[in-house]
């Protein structure tokens, strides 16, 4: 004999798939490639961990400590081609890229005004090509 199904009191909870951090995965891939191809640059390039969601109290403390909106993701403090260093605002490659925010655009412009090369790269290949082109430029010399 077949038992009748019990009525459900609650609807089944829909599970949401976790979002994929495509930008983070691509940036990690870029850093591995930089380490393989440009070891001298790999020793100096670093990531500024400004993004991400944080608890409000943590965000307040970080802001008090100097975190600023719009600071680019990657910094390469090697002077080349008349610039003092390279700043990269890293975005995932299309179609997963995000728009450059007004604060990011303003910070990039401020860096350009101070003699840095400040650019937006979309994807690891774009960023690797930009780093290669930057490193091929002659070293910036400071006149004493």
Secondary structure, 3 states (H helix, E strand, C coil): CCCCCCCCCCCCCCCCCCCCCHHHHHHHHHHHHHHHHCHHHHHHCEECCCCCCCCHHHHHHHHHCCCCCCCCCEEECCCECCECCEEEEEECCCCCCCCCCHHHHHHHHHHHHCCCEEEEEECHHHHHHHHHHHHHCCECCCCC
